[in-house]
Amino acid sequence: MDVSPDHPRYKSLVIREKMSELSDKGIVARTGLIAHGRGEAFDYLIGEKTTPAAKHAEEAIAAYLLEAQNPVITINGNAAALCAEELLNLASEVGAKVEVNIFHWSSERLEKLVSYLETFGNFEILGRNQNAILENIASDRARCCREGIYSADVVLIPLEDGDRAKALKIVGKTVLAIDLNPLSRTSVESDATAVDEITRAVPNIRQAVKDLKDDQKRRREIISAFDNRSNLNESVNCIKDNLTQQQIF
Ligand code: PTJ
């Protein structure tokens, strides 16, 4: 479908087309399109821009990634379709491993996703050899790599379904999330959640990484002052304010 750049929702329509194409190719799960719609709805309520609360969380995520000993960024179908290159660049900038981890599991889909990410350049992508199981997860998302998620101290899980954040916390990992729904289990369970659209959040995190790279003292101050629950409350309040200001009748 040709989308005119003059259309008021041009960006959203182009992204939907891409998601739909990548769903046909098996990169995005079919229900990934539904997850995307839920994200769009929350983004509408948030005002389709990075809020001050999200910016603050993105700074905390950058600080956590830079302080980590063995960080891992996990990528699923939606994250790959929306933001592969930015996530891969972020991983190289913070020295994180990248691991494909999917909810709608099949060995073919896993292979497709790893191969898709490999087309973006010379990045090592983990996921083909899932040789460990993360306890406390009732789905195939439990399958992971021993040298990746399983042994990581800090894991960034963009755009997730709920059970993995909790499972990662139970085994003592620091969990960082990007999720437009401030009420989701992932958002609430994580140590730092950017309630922001992934294509805005990741460039902001990369910028914060540049700003904090040579300032360990500041990074540690940001981490010790950051309170995820109160940051999520700010996002909820932002939605409430937007709704009360937009009375139609
Ligand atoms: O590729 P797979 O098989 O691992 O499946 C991936 C999906 C996303 C389908 C799976 O993880 C899933 O079902 O996720 P949920 O439970 O729908 O949760 C996705 C969360 O991401 C929801 O809270 C959405 O609001 C949020 N979300 C959706 N689109 C975006 C988003 N957050 C940030 N940016 C987005 N573009």
Residues whose N, C-alpha, C, O or C-beta is under 5 A from the ligand:
A	BS01	PTJ	I27 A29 T31 G32 A35 H36 R38 G39 N76 G77 N78 N101 I102 F103 H104 L159 E160 D161 G162 I178 D179 L180 N181 S184 D196 E197 I198
